[in-house]
């Protein structure tokens, strides 16, 4: 578990429950996990930025279509 392990441990201790971590691979070295966390954060922000650009592009296309409809309807002035 990457984040909030202490919180979860405290929460489950309130119910006399113990957390048992089972790893399917060898534990990571002290540098590997922070590096993976950083990469995950960067990937998330890149995805958000790409999504925002895509939304802005869609909005721009919609506004351009509205403008074309207005020109067709009213003609050029």
N, C-alpha and C positions, 0 to 999 in steps of 0.2 A: 504494500500500500504506500503510495507516494505521499499523500497529503493527509493531514488531520488524524494521523494514527493515534496521537496522544489523546485527542478528543474522543475518538471511538473507544479507546481503551478505558478512559474514565467513564464514559456512558455505559459500557457493558459491565464494568465493575460494580455499578450501582445495582445491577440485577444479579450479582454474584455469577457473572458469566465471564469466561476466559476466552481471549482471542488466540487462536492457534494459526500461525502463518505457515503455509505450505508452499514451498518454492519448487517450480518445475525445472529450474536450472540453477547453476551456481550463483552465489551472491555476487553482486557487482562491486567493482572497486570503488573507492571514494570519489573518483572523478567521473565515472561513467554515468551514474544516475543523475547528477546535476546537469551534465551535458545533454542527456536525453530529455530532461525536463525543459531545458532552454530551447532545444530544437522543437519540442512540441509546442511551446509558447510561440516561437517564431512562425511555425507552420500555421497555427491558429490565426495569428494576426495577418499573415499573408492571405489566408482564405477569406477573412473578413474584408480586407482591402479589395480583393478581387470581386467579392460579392457586391461591395458598394459601387465599384466601377460598373459592374454589370447592371445594377439598378439605375445608375445615372444614365447609362446608355439607353436603356429601355424608356426612361422618362424623356430623354431628348428625342427619341424617335416618335414617341406619342405626341409630344408638343409640335414636332415638325409636321406630323400628319394632320393635326388640328389646323395648323397654319395653311397647309395646302387645301384643306377643305374650305377654309374661309376665303382663300383666293379664288377657288372654283365658284363658290357661292356669290361672292361680291365682285369678283373681277379685280384687276390691278387698278389702283388709284394713284 
